[in-house]
Every structure is written in C-alpha cells, then in structure tokens.
Amino acid sequence: MRLNVIFLALICTVLLQANTFKGDGYGMSHKEAKKESLADLSYAIKSEVKSSFSSHATSTGDKASQKELRVSSDLPIIGSEFELSAFGSGYKALSKLDTAKAKPLYEGKLESLRKEIDILVVKVASQSKSDQFRTYSQMLTLLDNYDRYRSVAYVIGIKDITEPKMRSSEVKLKLARLSQSFESLNQAVAFLLKDIKQDNLFIFPLKAESSNEITSFAKVVKKMMQKHLQTSRDKKSASAIVKGNYIADEKGMTLSVSVIDSEQKVLFANVVHLDKVAFEKYSYEPKSIDFDKLLHEGYITKSSFQARIKTDVGDEDLLFVRGDEVKLFVKLNNPGYFYLVGHVDQKGKKFSYLLDLSEVEGQTKFVQYVGLEEANKWMLLGEFEIEPPFGIESMQLIASNKEIKKLPEAYYDEDSGYHILGKDPKKVALATRGLKKKKSKTAKVSEAVLMFTTMEK
C-alpha cells in the first residue's frame, strides 16, 4: 500500500505543472475529427504519466512500483473544448482539456460513483449469497468506471480523493469466491458473459496481466466468446467493445471482462474462476515477457512532437489469424521523418529488420516524410495478409522533426527478402533506442511501439 501512495503522490506532484492537455485530429466529418482529437488527447495524458514515471524510476532506481502503473490510451474525457476548422478536403479538430475547468467535473463524477459504490457495499452485507453475486457484479462495473475517471483525475492534479469502501481487486476476489469454480472452460465463458445485454460487440482477446502478448489460451477464449455474443467484425461500427484479462496461480485462474462503449463508459463487468483442469492443456503463459517489457518500457517521451502507430483495429490487444488482412497506419502531429524497425519472434525464427517504405534505392527506401498537409492524419502504409510462420511481431516507429540521416546498419537477406538488422531483437531494440537518443539537441524525436500476435485459425 505504501508504494501505491508514493506513486500516486509522484504523479500528482509532477503533473500539476500541466495546465492544458491538447489533442489534434483530422476527419472527413466534424464527428470523425472530434473523435480523433479526443483519442489524441487521451494519448497525450497517457504519455505525460508514462514519461514522468519513467524519468522518476530511472533517476531513483525505483522499479518496484511499475506494477502500479495502469494507464490506458482510452480514457474518459469530460469537459474538453473543441476548435474545428476546414483542413484540406476534410476537417481538423483541436481538443483541449483545461485542468482548472476539468477538476470540478472529475471530482463530481468520482464522488457520484463513490456514493453509488458505497451504497452497494452496505446493501451486500445483508444479502443472501445468490443476491450478493449480482450486487458485486454491479459494484465491479461502477468500480471499473471509477478507476478510469480516477486515472485522469490524478493526471490533472486532483490530490484529495475519498476512495470507495471497496476496491476492484477486493470485489473480483469476492466474485471469484461466490461463483463456482468451473472445470469446463466453455461453461465458464458462458457464465462470464450471460448477463451481457448489448449486441454488435467487437471482442478483443483477453490478456495475461502485465503483458501485451496474446496467448493461444486467449485465442481459444475469444472464439468461445464469439459463440455466446452477437459480434461485429468492424470495431468502428460496433456498439461497444469487450476487453478483459486473466491471472493464473497455483489455485487456478481468474478471468475478468468489461463491456465499454464509445464514450469510454463501462457498461458491464464480471469475473469467473477456473479450476486448473479447465485451462492446463492450453498455452496461457506469455513467452516474450522480457522483450515485451524492454520494448514498451520508456518509449513514451514528453514532447510537442508525437508519432503514433496502429492497425485498423487499434494498437493494443492485437491477435491476427491466417488470412486476416491488416492495415498499418502511422501519424505524426507535425511535419517530420520516420522509419520502422520490425522485430520477429516466430517458431524457428528470431530477427529484426528495417521495413521498406518505398521502391527507391538507398537509405530513402526506409525513411518517409510527412508534410504539412499529411500531419495529424493517419497515413496508410499498406495492407498485409497474415500467413505463416506465426508468432510475436513488434514494430518500433522512430520519428524526428529533422531529416533522418543515419539509420541502424542492415544487410539484405535474399532468402527472406528482409533487410536484417540482427538476430537478437533485444540488442537491436536497445541499439535503435540508443540511436534515437543521439539526435542533435535541436531535433525533436518520438517513438511508438506496436506488438501483435499471429496464429493459425
């Protein structure tokens, strides 16, 4: 508990300096531009927390509280102001979150949610076990919302927050104990989802805690979830998304899911417990934890120059299977240059490479320029089809507002068709990050990371 208090105090202290958070977005309609700018604003808040924490951890050697950092790119934004203008053939939106104006709104929202939660805490104490499960499920939904608003509240400098009488971890434990421990994975998934009322849902695979890798177990669970829910293949047209995670120990496994709408409101949350026999035949432990941590730790930096990378289904919890067609996008918020370093960890293969971005010869083959007209727009780099071999793949996006004149050294491998940087992705990732830090003092640089898993159908 002490670590948690220290960490939260750190966030408040460091981030009180930020008076306004901003996000830019471009779209063919006002609505699309505003949505993109809110996503950018949310990412700016995440960047502020991550980079401030990273600086603190590096200077003090305090890595222990890393586990306490739970900041999503999809945060609930209230009280933002917009400036809309024509931009090319579409519209540009600038969203601003003034911390002074936003504080009372978030304080009011948190207090309202806290009161609802505390009423249920009192109510559940006198209920039968069958009624308790339903009440704890309602409580967990409210707590999921509370935690998401609280993340933003800490970032905008709200210090004194009265916590609910119960926390999410306690409620999840209560729910796990109240539900039967299932020996059938399919029955457990059915129980987990049985009270979801929404349809047209986009389902993300469940993640193991503290990992961005999607396991074979997560793929199996996602297939089962699709059989029990009315789903959408298109995230943009879906009414809501389903996300969750799992954690295993010597006693079994706990699965948890949340249904989240387009306004980042949690509509439903639930938990179920599995006996070991229900999941032990599946591969459920992430295989690339060390590389995952190395790749994602410290890549976000505070800067007015920002670069992002995503697929057409987002940038988190990514699982693709044979035959899927995936679009890759890059966005720079200001004119600049970028290149991509890919890392492959597949069965029998482990290497890193420079990604070709054009047909020209020489170094410019790997470097692309984003001009003023393209800034703040998602640039389509291409579409690729998922085919074997399967495994873990990652992309490091390195961008600069100055011309990139030096790249990591690569050689062309005729057998694979890749411009290979090395056979050890850890060393390559570190070297690439080191090269980024050696830019001149006048250059602004930014890095983004994308990790995805590919599997057979």
C-alpha positions as CSV (number, residue, x, y, z in Angstrom):
1,M,0.0,0.0,0.0
2,R,2.9,2.4,0.8
3,L,4.3,2.0,-2.8
4,N,0.9,2.9,-4.2
5,V,0.6,6.1,-2.1
6,I,4.2,7.2,-3.1
7,F,3.5,6.5,-6.7
8,L,0.2,8.5,-6.8
9,A,1.8,11.4,-5.0
10,L,4.6,11.3,-7.6
11,I,2.0,11.6,-10.4
12,C,0.2,14.5,-8.8
13,T,3.5,16.4,-8.0
14,V,5.0,16.0,-11.5
15,L,1.8,16.7,-13.5
16,L,0.5,19.7,-11.6
17,Q,2.7,21.7,-14.0
18,A,0.5,20.8,-17.0
19,N,-2.4,23.3,-17.2
20,T,-3.8,22.2,-20.5
21,F,-3.7,18.9,-22.4
22,K,-4.3,19.1,-26.2
23,G,-5.2,16.6,-28.9
24,D,-5.3,17.0,-32.7
25,G,-7.5,15.1,-35.1
26,Y,-8.4,15.0,-38.7
27,G,-11.5,13.6,-40.4
28,M,-13.9,13.8,-43.3
29,S,-16.6,15.0,-40.9
30,H,-16.8,17.1,-37.8
31,K,-17.7,14.0,-35.7
32,E,-14.8,11.9,-37.1
33,A,-12.3,14.8,-36.5
34,K,-13.5,15.3,-32.9
35,K,-13.3,11.6,-32.2
36,E,-9.7,11.5,-33.5
37,S,-8.7,14.6,-31.5
38,L,-10.1,13.0,-28.3
39,A,-8.1,9.9,-28.9
40,D,-5.0,12.0,-29.4
41,L,-5.8,14.0,-26.2
42,S,-6.2,10.7,-24.2
43,Y,-2.8,9.5,-25.6
44,A,-1.2,12.8,-24.6
45,I,-2.4,12.2,-21.0
46,K,-1.0,8.7,-21.1
47,S,2.3,10.0,-22.4
48,E,2.6,12.5,-19.6
49,V,2.1,9.9,-16.9
50,K,4.4,7.3,-18.5
51,S,7.2,9.6,-19.3
52,S,7.1,11.3,-15.9
53,F,7.1,7.9,-14.1
54,S,9.9,6.6,-16.4
55,S,12.1,9.7,-15.5
56,H,11.4,9.2,-11.8
57,A,12.1,5.4,-11.9
58,T,15.3,6.0,-13.9
59,S,16.7,8.7,-11.6
60,T,15.8,6.9,-8.3
61,G,16.1,3.3,-9.3
62,D,12.5,2.7,-8.2
63,K,11.3,-0.1,-10.5
64,A,9.1,-1.8,-7.9
65,S,6.1,0.4,-8.4
66,Q,5.9,-0.2,-12.1
67,K,3.2,-2.7,-11.4
68,E,1.0,0.1,-10.0
69,L,1.0,1.9,-13.4
70,R,-2.3,1.2,-15.2
71,V,-2.9,3.9,-17.7
72,S,-4.8,3.2,-20.9
73,S,-4.9,5.1,-24.1
74,D,-8.7,5.0,-23.9
75,L,-9.6,7.3,-21.0
76,P,-13.0,9.0,-20.3
77,I,-12.6,12.7,-21.2
78,I,-15.2,15.2,-19.8
79,G,-15.1,19.0,-20.1
80,S,-13.0,19.2,-23.2
81,E,-13.3,22.1,-25.6
82,F,-13.1,21.9,-29.4
83,E,-11.9,24.2,-32.2
84,L,-13.0,23.0,-35.6
85,S,-11.7,24.2,-38.9
86,A,-11.6,23.2,-42.6
87,F,-8.4,21.3,-43.4
88,G,-7.8,20.1,-47.0
89,S,-10.8,18.1,-48.1
90,G,-11.9,17.5,-44.6
91,Y,-11.8,19.0,-41.1
92,K,-9.3,19.5,-38.3
93,A,-10.3,19.4,-34.6
94,L,-8.2,20.7,-31.7
95,S,-9.4,19.4,-28.4
96,K,-8.3,21.0,-25.1
97,L,-8.7,19.9,-21.5
98,D,-8.1,22.8,-19.2
99,T,-7.2,21.2,-15.8
100,A,-8.6,24.0,-13.8
101,K,-12.0,23.7,-15.5
102,A,-11.9,19.9,-15.6
103,K,-11.1,19.3,-11.9
104,P,-14.6,20.0,-10.5
105,L,-16.2,17.9,-13.2
106,Y,-14.0,14.9,-12.4
107,E,-14.4,15.5,-8.7
108,G,-18.2,15.5,-9.1
109,K,-18.1,12.3,-11.2
110,L,-15.9,10.4,-8.8
111,E,-18.0,11.5,-5.8
112,S,-21.2,10.3,-7.6
113,L,-19.7,7.0,-8.4
114,R,-18.2,6.6,-4.9
115,K,-21.6,7.1,-3.3
116,E,-23.2,4.5,-5.6
117,I,-20.5,2.0,-4.8
118,D,-20.7,2.6,-1.0
119,I,-24.5,2.2,-1.1
120,L,-23.9,-1.3,-2.6
121,V,-21.3,-2.1,-0.1
122,V,-23.8,-1.6,2.7
123,K,-26.5,-3.4,0.8
124,V,-24.5,-6.5,0.0
125,A,-23.7,-7.1,3.7
126,S,-27.2,-8.2,4.5
127,Q,-27.9,-10.2,1.3
128,S,-28.0,-13.9,0.6
129,K,-25.1,-15.4,-1.4
130,S,-27.2,-15.6,-4.6
131,D,-28.1,-11.9,-4.4
132,Q,-24.6,-10.9,-3.4
133,F,-23.1,-12.1,-6.7
134,R,-25.5,-9.8,-8.6
135,T,-24.7,-6.8,-6.4
136,Y,-20.9,-7.4,-6.5
137,S,-21.2,-7.5,-10.3
138,Q,-22.9,-4.1,-10.3
139,M,-20.3,-2.9,-7.9
140,L,-17.4,-4.1,-10.2
141,T,-19.0,-2.2,-13.2
142,L,-19.1,1.0,-11.1
143,L,-15.6,0.5,-9.9
144,D,-14.2,-0.1,-13.4
145,N,-15.7,3.3,-14.3
146,Y,-14.4,4.9,-11.1
147,D,-10.8,3.7,-11.8
148,R,-10.9,5.0,-15.4
149,Y,-12.0,8.5,-14.2
150,R,-9.6,8.4,-11.3
151,S,-6.7,7.8,-13.8
152,V,-7.5,11.2,-15.5
153,A,-8.1,12.8,-12.1
154,Y,-4.6,12.0,-10.9
155,V,-3.1,13.3,-14.1
156,I,-4.9,16.7,-13.9
157,G,-3.7,17.1,-10.3
158,I,-6.7,16.1,-8.1
159,K,-5.0,15.1,-4.8
160,D,-7.7,14.5,-2.2
161,I,-9.9,11.7,-3.4
162,T,-12.1,9.8,-1.0
163,E,-11.8,6.2,-2.0
164,P,-14.8,3.8,-2.1
165,K,-15.2,1.4,0.8
166,M,-14.2,-1.5,-1.5
167,R,-11.7,-1.6,-4.4
168,S,-11.8,-3.6,-7.7
169,S,-9.4,-6.2,-6.5
170,E,-11.5,-7.0,-3.4
171,V,-14.7,-7.2,-5.4
172,K,-13.1,-9.5,-8.0
173,L,-11.9,-11.8,-5.2
174,K,-15.4,-11.8,-3.7
175,L,-17.0,-12.7,-7.1
176,A,-14.4,-15.5,-7.7
177,R,-15.3,-17.0,-4.3
178,L,-19.0,-16.7,-4.7
179,S,-19.1,-18.3,-8.2
180,Q,-18.5,-22.0,-8.6
181,S,-15.0,-22.9,-9.8
182,F,-15.6,-24.3,-13.3
183,E,-13.9,-27.4,-14.7
184,S,-15.2,-26.6,-18.2
185,L,-13.8,-23.6,-20.0
186,N,-16.8,-23.3,-22.2
187,Q,-19.2,-23.3,-19.3
188,A,-17.1,-20.7,-17.5
189,V,-17.1,-18.4,-20.5
190,A,-20.9,-18.8,-20.9
191,F,-21.3,-17.9,-17.2
192,L,-18.9,-14.9,-17.6
193,L,-21.0,-13.4,-20.4
194,K,-24.5,-14.5,-19.5
195,D,-25.7,-11.1,-18.3
196,I,-24.4,-9.0,-21.2
197,K,-27.3,-7.3,-22.9
198,Q,-25.5,-5.4,-25.7
199,D,-25.2,-6.7,-29.2
200,N,-22.9,-5.8,-32.2
201,L,-19.9,-6.1,-30.0
202,F,-16.2,-6.1,-31.0
203,I,-14.3,-8.6,-29.0
204,F,-10.6,-8.2,-28.1
205,P,-8.7,-11.3,-26.9
206,L,-8.1,-11.4,-23.1
207,K,-4.6,-10.5,-22.0
208,A,-2.5,-12.0,-19.3
209,E,-1.8,-9.4,-16.7
210,S,1.4,-7.3,-17.2
211,S,1.8,-8.5,-20.8
212,N,0.9,-7.2,-24.3
213,E,1.3,-10.6,-25.9
214,I,-1.8,-12.7,-26.8
215,T,-1.5,-16.4,-26.0
216,S,-3.1,-19.5,-27.5
217,F,-5.4,-19.7,-24.5
218,A,-6.6,-16.2,-25.2
219,K,-7.4,-17.1,-28.8
220,V,-9.5,-20.1,-27.6
221,V,-11.4,-18.0,-25.1
222,K,-12.1,-15.3,-27.8
223,K,-13.6,-18.0,-30.1
224,M,-15.8,-19.2,-27.3
225,M,-16.9,-15.6,-26.5
226,Q,-17.9,-15.1,-30.1
227,K,-20.3,-18.1,-29.9
228,H,-22.1,-16.5,-26.9
229,L,-22.4,-12.9,-28.1
230,Q,-23.7,-11.0,-31.1
231,T,-20.5,-9.6,-32.5
232,S,-19.1,-7.2,-35.1
233,R,-16.1,-7.7,-37.3
234,D,-15.6,-4.0,-37.6
235,K,-14.5,-2.1,-34.5
236,K,-15.7,1.3,-35.9
237,S,-19.3,0.2,-36.4
238,A,-19.5,-1.8,-33.2
239,S,-21.8,-0.5,-30.4
240,A,-19.2,-1.4,-27.7
241,I,-16.0,-3.4,-27.2
242,V,-15.3,-6.3,-24.9
243,K,-11.9,-6.3,-23.1
244,G,-10.5,-8.4,-20.3
245,N,-7.6,-10.2,-18.7
246,Y,-6.7,-13.3,-16.8
247,I,-4.4,-14.2,-14.0
248,A,-3.3,-17.7,-13.1
249,D,-1.8,-19.1,-9.8
250,E,-1.4,-22.4,-8.1
251,K,-5.1,-22.4,-7.2
252,G,-6.5,-21.9,-10.7
253,M,-7.3,-18.9,-12.9
254,T,-9.5,-15.8,-12.7
255,L,-11.0,-14.3,-15.9
256,S,-12.5,-10.9,-15.9
257,V,-14.2,-8.9,-18.7
258,S,-15.7,-5.4,-19.3
259,V,-18.0,-4.0,-21.9
260,I,-17.0,-0.5,-22.8
261,D,-19.0,1.9,-25.1
262,S,-17.7,4.5,-27.5
263,E,-17.8,7.2,-24.7
264,Q,-15.4,5.0,-22.6
265,K,-18.1,4.1,-20.2
266,V,-18.0,0.6,-18.7
267,L,-21.5,-0.9,-19.2
268,F,-20.8,-4.3,-17.6
269,A,-18.1,-6.2,-15.8
270,N,-17.8,-9.7,-14.4
271,V,-15.4,-12.3,-13.1
272,V,-15.2,-16.1,-13.1
273,H,-12.9,-18.7,-11.6
274,L,-11.4,-21.8,-13.3
275,D,-10.0,-25.0,-11.9
276,K,-6.7,-25.9,-13.4
277,V,-8.2,-28.8,-15.3
278,A,-10.1,-26.2,-17.4
279,F,-7.1,-24.5,-18.9
280,E,-3.9,-26.6,-18.2
281,K,-3.9,-28.1,-21.7
282,Y,-3.6,-24.6,-23.3
283,S,-0.6,-22.4,-23.6
284,Y,-1.6,-19.5,-21.3
285,E,1.7,-18.0,-20.1
286,P,3.2,-15.2,-22.3
287,K,6.5,-16.3,-23.9
288,S,8.1,-12.9,-24.6
289,I,7.7,-11.1,-21.2
290,D,11.3,-9.8,-21.1
291,F,11.2,-8.4,-24.7
292,D,7.7,-7.1,-24.2
293,K,8.9,-5.1,-21.1
294,L,12.0,-3.9,-22.8
295,L,10.1,-2.7,-25.9
296,H,7.3,-0.9,-24.0
297,E,9.3,0.5,-21.1
298,G,10.4,4.1,-21.6
299,Y,9.4,4.5,-25.2
300,I,6.9,7.4,-24.5
301,T,8.5,10.8,-24.1
302,K,7.0,14.2,-23.3
303,S,7.4,16.3,-26.5
304,S,5.3,18.6,-28.6
305,F,6.3,16.3,-31.5
306,Q,4.5,13.0,-31.3
307,A,4.3,9.9,-33.5
308,R,1.8,7.1,-33.3
309,I,1.3,3.7,-35.0
310,K,-1.8,1.5,-35.1
311,T,-3.7,-1.1,-37.1
312,D,-7.2,-0.8,-38.4
313,V,-8.4,-2.4,-35.1
314,G,-6.3,-0.3,-32.8
315,D,-2.9,-0.6,-31.1
316,E,-3.5,-2.9,-28.1
317,D,-4.6,-6.5,-27.5
318,L,-3.9,-7.5,-31.1
319,L,-4.4,-11.0,-32.4
320,F,-4.5,-11.9,-36.1
321,V,-5.0,-15.3,-37.7
322,R,-4.2,-16.8,-41.0
323,G,-6.0,-15.0,-43.9
324,D,-6.7,-11.8,-41.9
325,E,-6.0,-8.6,-43.9
326,V,-4.5,-5.9,-41.7
327,K,-3.9,-2.3,-42.4
328,L,-1.0,-0.4,-40.8
329,F,-1.2,3.3,-40.1
330,V,1.2,6.0,-38.9
331,K,0.5,9.5,-37.7
332,L,2.8,12.5,-36.9
333,N,1.3,15.5,-35.3
334,N,3.8,17.8,-37.1
335,P,5.8,17.6,-40.3
336,G,8.7,15.2,-39.9
337,Y,10.5,12.0,-41.0
338,F,10.1,8.4,-39.7
339,Y,11.3,4.9,-40.2
340,L,10.2,1.5,-38.8
341,V,12.1,-1.3,-37.2
342,G,10.3,-4.7,-37.1
343,H,11.1,-7.5,-34.6
344,V,10.1,-11.1,-35.3
345,D,9.8,-13.9,-32.7
346,Q,8.4,-16.9,-34.5
347,K,8.9,-20.6,-34.3
348,G,12.4,-21.2,-35.5
349,K,12.9,-17.5,-36.4
350,K,14.1,-14.6,-34.3
351,F,15.4,-11.4,-36.0
352,S,14.9,-7.7,-36.5
353,Y,14.7,-5.7,-39.8
354,L,14.2,-2.3,-41.4
355,L,10.8,-2.0,-43.1
356,D,10.8,-0.9,-46.8
357,L,8.6,2.1,-47.2
358,S,9.2,2.8,-50.9
359,E,10.7,1.3,-54.1
360,V,13.6,3.8,-54.4
361,E,17.2,2.7,-53.7
362,G,19.4,3.8,-50.8
363,Q,18.6,5.0,-47.3
364,T,15.4,6.8,-48.5
365,K,13.9,3.4,-49.2
366,F,13.3,3.2,-45.4
367,V,12.5,6.8,-44.5
368,Q,9.3,8.6,-45.2
369,Y,8.4,12.3,-44.9
370,V,5.2,13.6,-43.6
371,G,4.4,17.1,-44.9
372,L,2.1,19.8,-43.5
373,E,-0.9,18.5,-45.4
374,E,-0.4,15.0,-44.1
375,A,0.3,16.0,-40.4
376,N,-2.4,14.8,-37.9
377,K,-3.8,12.4,-40.5
378,W,-3.4,8.6,-40.2
379,M,-1.2,7.6,-43.1
380,L,-1.9,4.2,-44.6
381,L,1.4,2.4,-45.0
382,G,-0.1,-0.6,-46.6
383,E,-2.2,-3.8,-46.1
384,F,-0.8,-7.2,-45.4
385,E,-2.2,-10.7,-45.2
386,I,-1.4,-12.9,-42.2
387,E,0.4,-16.0,-43.3
388,P,2.9,-18.5,-41.7
389,P,5.2,-18.6,-39.9
390,F,3.2,-17.4,-36.9
391,G,4.4,-15.8,-33.6
392,I,5.0,-12.5,-32.0
393,E,5.8,-9.4,-34.1
394,S,6.6,-5.9,-33.0
395,M,7.1,-2.5,-34.7
396,Q,9.2,0.4,-33.4
397,L,8.3,3.7,-35.0
398,I,11.1,6.2,-34.8
399,A,10.3,9.8,-35.9
400,S,12.1,13.1,-36.0
401,N,11.2,16.7,-37.0
402,K,14.7,16.8,-38.6
403,E,15.9,14.9,-41.6
404,I,17.0,11.4,-40.6
405,K,20.5,10.9,-42.0
406,K,21.6,7.9,-40.0
407,L,19.9,4.5,-39.7
408,P,20.8,1.3,-38.0
409,E,23.1,-0.8,-40.2
410,A,21.3,-3.6,-42.1
411,Y,22.1,-6.2,-44.8
412,Y,19.7,-7.6,-47.4
413,D,18.9,-11.3,-46.9
414,E,17.9,-12.8,-50.3
415,D,16.3,-15.9,-48.7
416,S,13.9,-14.0,-46.6
417,G,13.6,-10.7,-48.5
418,Y,14.2,-8.7,-45.3
419,H,16.8,-6.0,-44.6
420,I,18.2,-7.7,-41.5
421,L,19.5,-5.7,-38.6
422,G,20.4,-8.6,-36.4
423,K,19.3,-12.0,-35.0
424,D,18.8,-10.7,-31.4
425,P,15.7,-8.4,-31.2
426,K,16.7,-7.3,-27.6
427,K,20.0,-5.9,-28.8
428,V,18.5,-4.3,-31.9
429,A,15.7,-2.6,-29.9
430,L,18.3,-1.2,-27.4
431,A,20.6,-0.1,-30.2
432,T,17.7,1.6,-32.1
433,R,16.6,3.4,-29.0
434,G,20.2,4.5,-28.3
435,L,20.5,5.8,-31.8
436,K,17.3,7.8,-31.3
437,K,18.8,9.4,-28.1
438,K,21.9,10.6,-30.0
439,K,19.9,13.0,-32.2
440,S,21.1,16.7,-32.0
441,K,19.7,18.9,-29.3
442,T,17.6,20.9,-31.8
443,A,15.9,17.8,-33.1
444,K,12.6,16.5,-31.6
445,V,12.2,12.8,-31.6
446,S,9.3,10.5,-30.8
447,E,8.9,6.7,-30.6
448,A,5.8,4.5,-30.7
449,V,5.5,0.7,-30.3
450,L,3.1,-1.8,-31.7
451,M,3.0,-5.5,-30.7
452,F,0.8,-8.1,-32.2
453,T,0.4,-11.9,-32.2
454,T,-0.3,-14.1,-35.3
455,M,-1.7,-17.6,-35.2
456,E,-3.3,-20.3,-37.3
457,K,-7.1,-20.1,-37.5
